[in-house]
Amino acid sequence: MNTRIVVLLAASVLALSACKNETPTAQEQAAEAQAAMEQAGDSAAAAASDAGDAIAEGADAAAAATGEAASEAADATQAAASNAADATQAAASDAADATSQAVSDAADATKSAAQDVADKAKAAADEAKN
């Protein structure tokens, strides 16, 4: 739309410049048309600059949002890894406790079985003496 206006104003100025401006009224109107064209050009340049600024601000906002999302994802990943490490450590500790208890129980059972065998051997030896 702005491009059409600029082209139309430029065509108007060219058409006016082709005419002979012999009267003061024609010269005044030609000057007004020239000023209007310059003002339209300035407005178009300002609009283009504003559009560029808006695009840059949008890109900055998108970059900031992306960075924040990446940071939150990294934090969540780190927390999950920490929780997994804690759970693994707790499971390893429980397994070590269970293994220690099983070894202790097995040692007690072996000691008891050895005592039974020793008692039976002593009883057999006493019987053999008699």
C-alpha positions as CSV (number, residue, x, y, z in Angstrom):
1,M,0.0,0.0,0.0
2,N,2.8,2.5,1.0
3,T,4.7,1.6,-2.2
4,R,1.6,2.4,-4.3
5,I,1.3,5.8,-2.7
6,V,5.0,6.6,-3.2
7,V,4.8,5.5,-6.9
8,L,1.6,7.6,-7.4
9,L,3.2,10.6,-5.8
10,A,6.3,10.2,-7.9
11,A,4.3,9.9,-11.0
12,S,2.3,13.1,-10.0
13,V,5.6,15.0,-9.5
14,L,6.9,13.8,-12.8
15,A,3.7,14.9,-14.5
16,L,3.8,18.2,-12.8
17,S,7.4,18.8,-13.7
18,A,6.6,18.1,-17.3
19,C,4.1,21.0,-17.3
20,K,5.3,24.5,-17.7
21,N,4.7,26.3,-14.4
22,E,4.2,29.7,-15.7
23,T,1.6,30.9,-13.2
24,P,2.3,31.5,-9.6
25,T,-0.6,29.3,-8.6
26,A,0.8,26.4,-10.7
27,Q,4.2,26.9,-9.2
28,E,2.7,26.9,-5.6
29,Q,0.7,23.8,-6.3
30,A,3.8,22.1,-7.7
31,A,5.8,23.0,-4.6
32,E,3.0,21.6,-2.4
33,A,3.0,18.4,-4.4
34,Q,6.8,18.2,-4.0
35,A,6.5,18.7,-0.3
36,A,3.7,16.1,0.0
37,M,5.9,13.6,-1.9
38,E,8.8,14.3,0.4
39,Q,6.6,13.9,3.5
40,A,5.2,10.6,2.1
41,G,8.7,9.4,1.5
42,D,9.7,10.3,5.0
43,S,6.6,8.5,6.4
44,A,7.4,5.4,4.4
45,A,11.0,5.4,5.6
46,A,9.8,5.8,9.2
47,A,7.3,3.0,8.8
48,A,10.1,0.7,7.3
49,S,12.3,1.6,10.3
50,D,9.6,0.9,12.8
51,A,8.9,-2.4,11.1
52,G,12.6,-3.3,11.3
53,D,12.7,-2.4,15.0
54,A,9.6,-4.5,15.6
55,I,11.2,-7.5,13.9
56,A,14.4,-7.0,15.9
57,E,12.5,-6.8,19.2
58,G,10.5,-9.9,18.2
59,A,13.7,-11.8,17.4
60,D,15.2,-10.7,20.8
61,A,12.1,-11.9,22.6
62,A,12.1,-15.2,20.9
63,A,15.8,-15.7,21.6
64,A,15.3,-14.9,25.3
65,A,12.3,-17.3,25.5
66,T,14.3,-20.0,23.8
67,G,17.2,-19.5,26.2
68,E,15.0,-19.5,29.2
69,A,13.3,-22.7,28.0
70,A,16.7,-24.4,27.5
71,S,17.8,-23.4,30.9
72,E,14.7,-24.8,32.5
73,A,15.1,-28.0,30.6
74,A,18.7,-28.3,31.7
75,D,17.6,-27.7,35.3
76,A,14.9,-30.3,35.1
77,T,17.4,-32.8,33.5
78,Q,19.9,-32.1,36.3
79,A,17.3,-32.6,39.0
80,A,16.1,-35.8,37.4
81,A,19.7,-37.1,37.2
82,S,20.3,-36.1,40.8
83,N,17.1,-37.9,41.9
84,A,18.2,-41.0,39.9
85,A,21.6,-40.9,41.5
86,D,20.1,-40.7,45.0
87,A,17.7,-43.6,44.2
88,T,20.6,-45.7,42.8
89,Q,22.7,-44.9,45.9
90,A,19.9,-45.9,48.2
91,A,19.3,-49.1,46.3
92,A,23.0,-49.9,46.4
93,S,23.0,-49.3,50.2
94,D,20.0,-51.5,50.7
95,A,21.6,-54.2,48.6
96,A,24.8,-54.0,50.6
97,D,22.9,-54.2,53.9
98,A,20.9,-57.2,52.6
99,T,24.1,-58.9,51.4
100,S,25.8,-58.2,54.7
101,Q,22.8,-59.7,56.6
102,A,22.8,-62.8,54.3
103,V,26.5,-63.3,54.9
104,S,26.0,-63.0,58.6
105,D,23.1,-65.4,58.6
106,A,25.1,-67.9,56.5
107,A,28.0,-67.6,58.9
108,D,25.7,-68.2,61.9
109,A,24.2,-71.2,60.1
110,T,27.7,-72.6,59.3
111,K,28.8,-72.1,62.9
112,S,25.7,-73.9,64.2
113,A,26.2,-76.7,61.8
114,A,29.8,-77.0,62.7
115,Q,28.9,-77.0,66.4
116,D,26.4,-79.8,65.7
117,V,29.0,-81.9,63.9
118,A,31.5,-81.3,66.7
119,D,28.9,-82.3,69.4
120,K,28.1,-85.4,67.4
121,A,31.7,-86.3,67.0
122,K,32.4,-85.8,70.7
123,A,29.4,-87.9,71.6
124,A,30.6,-90.6,69.2
125,A,34.1,-90.4,70.7
126,D,32.7,-90.7,74.3
127,E,30.7,-93.7,73.2
128,A,33.7,-95.3,71.6
129,K,35.6,-94.9,74.8
130,N,32.9,-96.6,76.8
